[in-house]
C-alpha cells in the first residue's frame, strides 16, 4: 500500500531528531601527578614507535580536544608508552598534534601483563617547549578491547572487560576481518582540561 492510499505521512518526511553529540564521548585524561613525567628526548618524536620489534602491526590515530570547548588542541605533544608484544620491554614515542588535534603512530599490539587489560598509556603535554619546560601534562590509559586483545595476546588468561575511571577504550578494527594478526587500526578522541 502506498502512502497516498493510506493517507499517512511518508516516514521519510518525518523530522528525525539529531543527537547533540555524534559518536562516542571523548575519553577524559586527568592532570598527571607532579613528577610523573620527565624530559622527553627529541629522538622519541617519531611516527614509527615500534621500530623493528616483532608483533601485530597497529596504526593508532589520536585526536586531542579541549574538554571545555570541544575544540581541537594543536601543537600538543602526545607521548605514548606500552609494553612490546613480548611484554619484556617498553615501547615509547611521541608526536605533535596537527592544527585539527590529530597525531598518528605506527606501533605493535601491546603485550599483556598477567591479569591486566592490554593498554597504552597516553601522556598529553600542552604549553611549553617540546623537550622540556612543559607546563601541563594529562595522563590516562587507553585500553584495547578484550575481544581484540584475546585474539592477539595468546598464552595468557584474558582480563575482565573494564571501563576505566580515566582514559578510555580504543576503537580497534582488524585490517582483515578474517585474520586480525595481519594488522589493526585504532582510533580514539581524548579530552583534556577542565
TAZI-V425565 format. One record per pair of residues at least 12 apart in sequence whose ideal C-beta (glycine too) atoms are under 6 Angstrom apart, sorted by the first residue. I is the first residue (numbers start at 1). J is the second residue. If there is no record, write none. Layout:
i={I,I}
j={J,J}
//
This chain:
i={26,26,26,26,27,27,27,27,28,29,29,29,29,29,30,31,32,32,37,37,39,40,40,42,44,44,44,45,46,47,48,49,49,49,49,50,50,50,53,53,54,55,55,55,56,56,56,57,58,58,58,58,59,59,60,60,61,61,62,62,62,63,63,63,64,64,64,64,64,65,65,66,67,67,68,72,72,73,74,74,76,76,76,77,77,77,78,78,78,79,79,80,80,80,81,82,82,83,83,84,85,85,86,87,91,109,112,112,114,116,117,117,117,118,118,118,119,119,120,121,122,123,123,124,124,125,138,140,140,141,141,142,142,142,143,144,144,145,145,146,146,148,151,168,170,170,171,172,172,173}
j={65,189,190,191,167,168,188,190,191,124,138,140,190,192,166,138,137,139,123,137,132,94,131,131,92,93,94,94,93,106,106,91,93,105,107,91,107,108,84,108,85,85,108,109,109,152,181,183,107,108,109,184,106,185,105,186,104,187,78,103,188,101,102,189,76,97,101,124,190,101,191,193,191,193,193,100,101,101,97,99,97,124,126,94,96,125,95,103,124,94,123,93,120,122,121,110,120,110,111,111,108,111,111,111,107,152,153,156,156,159,143,159,162,144,149,153,141,143,142,141,142,137,139,138,192,137,192,166,167,164,167,167,170,188,169,170,172,169,172,158,161,172,180,188,186,188,187,184,186,185}
//
